[in-house]
Amino acid sequence: MTQEQYAFEPVPLDVLIIGAGLSGIGAAHALSSQCPDKRYLILERRAAIGGTWDLFRYPGIRSDSDMYTLSYSYKPWANRKSIADGADIKRYIEEIAEDSGAIHNIRFQRRVVSANWSSEHGRWDVVALLTDAEGNEQEEHYQARFLFSCSGYYSYDEGYRPAFPNEEAFKGQIIHPQFWPEDLDYTGKRVVVIGSGATAVTLVPSMTAKAAHVTMLQRTPSYVVARPQRDGVAHTLQKWLPLQAAHSLTRWKNVFLTQFFYRIARSRPEQFKERVLHMVKTQVGDVDMKHFTPDYKPWDQRLCAVPDGDLFRDVRAGRASVVTDTIDSFTENGIRLSSGEELEADIIVTATGLKVNALGDVTVCVDGQPMRFNERMSYKGMMLSDVPNMIVTFGYTNASWTLKAELTANYACRLLRYMDKHHYRTAVVRRDPSVQEQPFLDFTSGYVQRAANVLPKQGDRAPWQVHQSYLKDKLTIQYGRIDDGVMQFQ
C-alpha cells in the first residue's frame, strides 16, 4: 500500500478511545461533559456499540452484578430487573452514546493494531485496520495526544478452550459460548455444559425450558449464591423520590452491602462459607452438597450469582443436574468421566472461560521500543509505569466493573484539565526501584492464573497498589492530588 492510500486524521486528536463498550462510551461521556473542548474519536473493531454485551449471544446472557452499580451514577437504571439481560444492558449503553453525542464520534470496524508514543512530538501514532463489507482490510493512521484504552481484558477472537481427549469421536455439536451459533436448536436435546463459572450457571437454567436435560459438568465447584431479580428497596425509593435520587441511594446501598459482605468473607471465611452453603442447601433440596462446596475460601475466586435461585430451582425439579468429576475422554455419544460414568449428550458447551490479553492485543511502543505489559507496574490500577499519556480501564473483580471505569474516566478528565492549566503536554508515572512487585490480581481463578505473563504488576505500597475497594479508590482517585510526586510532567 502506498503512502497516498493511507487514511489520516488531518489534525492530532486530543484523545483516542479504543473500544465502544460500557467503558469506552462512559469515557466519551466524561470527556463530553467535563472536557467539552477536547476533540476525541472512538475506534471500535465491531460494527456495533456494546462490547461484551454485543459480542456474547448465548442463551440467558446477563450481568452477574446488580445494575444499580453496573450502571453509571449519572444515568439511572430504570429497568425493573436488578440482574439484567444482555440486550437491556446493550440498549443502556446505546442510550448513553446518544445522550452524550458519542455516537457521532465512533468509527466502527476499526481494529487498532499498534500504537507508538513519540516523545519528540508528544503524541501517539496509532495504526488501525478498517474492514469493509467484503472483508478487505485497509490501513488507517491516527494521531492523538492521549490514548484511552477501554478494550477490556479478554480476547474477542478466541476464548479459553482446552483440548479434550478424543474430541473428534463425538458425533454431536461442540460449542463455545463466545461463538454461539444463531441458528442453534437445542429443543429436546441432551446438553452438557462444561464449567462452573458465571457463564455455566447462566446457561444451564436458560436452556432447561427447551432442552431434554441440561447437565453442568464441573471439575471443582464454585460458590453460587442467589440474588433477587428485582431490588425491592430500589422500587420503593422510585415511588417516593425522583429517579436520579432513588438511583443514587440504591447505588450507594449496594456498594456498602457488597463491601460489607466482601470484608466478612475475607475476615471470617469459614463462617461465611457455612452461611452460603446453608442457603444453597435450603434452595437446592436433596442434592449432594459436594457439588456446591468449593475447596477454596470465599472470594479467592469471584462468586457466581443466580437471579432468584433459578439454577437451584431447576436442579431441584430435575430439569438440570450437576456432576463433579474430571473428563477421561469424549465418546461418540458424550463424555466418559474419570469415574467411569458416561454422560450422554447431543450438544456439548465448553464454558471453559476467557483468554486474557493486554489492551486488545495492540502492539504498544514507546519511542520505537516495544512495551511488555508484564514488565510494567500499574499506577492506581489505571496507568502504567514509563508509558506517557495513556489510561487503561480495568474494573473490579469483587464488584461491578463500571464503578472503577467511572472513577477512571473522571480521573482522566481531571488529569487533562490539570495539564491544560499548567501547559503540560506529557504525563508519565515513574516507578521507584524500591517498590516491590506483586501480582496484579490476588485471585486464584483460572483465567487470572493463565494471564500471569500478560497482566502488569502492582506494587507493595501506594500509589502502585490495585485496590479492590470502591470506597478507598474514590478517596484516592477522585480526591487525591494529581501532582503526587510519582506523576511527572513535561
Sequence and secondary structure as in RCSB ss.txt:
>XXXX:A:sequence
MTQEQYAFEPVPLDVLIIGAGLSGIGAAHALSSQCPDKRYLILERRAAIGGTWDLFRYPGIRSDSDMYTLSYSYK
PWANRKSIADGADIKRYIEEIAEDSGAIHNIRFQRRVVSANWSSEHGRWDVVALLTDAEGNEQEEHYQARFLFSC
SGYYSYDEGYRPAFPNEEAFKGQIIHPQFWPEDLDYTGKRVVVIGSGATAVTLVPSMTAKAAHVTMLQRTPSYVV
ARPQRDGVAHTLQKWLPLQAAHSLTRWKNVFLTQFFYRIARSRPEQFKERVLHMVKTQVGDVDMKHFTPDYKPWD
QRLCAVPDGDLFRDVRAGRASVVTDTIDSFTENGIRLSSGEELEADIIVTATGLKVNALGDVTVCVDGQPMRFNE
RMSYKGMMLSDVPNMIVTFGYTNASWTLKAELTANYACRLLRYMDKHHYRTAVVRRDPSVQEQPFLDFTSGYVQR
AANVLPKQGDRAPWQVHQSYLKDKLTIQYGRIDDGVMQFQ
>XXXX:A:secstr
  GGG EE SS EEEEEE  SHHHHHHHHHHHHH TT  EEEEESSSSS THHHH  STT B SS HHHHS TTS
   SS SS BHHHHHHHHHHHHHHHTGGGGEEESEEEEEEEEETTTTEEEEEEEEE TTS EEEEEEEEEEEEE 
S SEEEEEE     TTGGG  SEEE GGG  TT   TT EEEEE  SHHHHHHHHHHTTTSSEEEEEESS   EE
EE SS HHHHHHHHHS HHHHHHHHHHHHHHHHHHHHHHHHHSHHHHHHHHHHHHHHHH SS GGGG  SS TTS
S  EEEETTHHHHHHHHTSEEEEE  EEEEETTEEEETTS EEE SEEEE   EEE SGGG EEEETTEE  GGG
SBEETTTEETT TTEEE    SSS HHHHHHHHHHHHHHHHHHHHHTT   EEE   TTS EEES     HHHHH
TTTTS EEESSTTS     HHHHIIIIISS S  SSEEE 
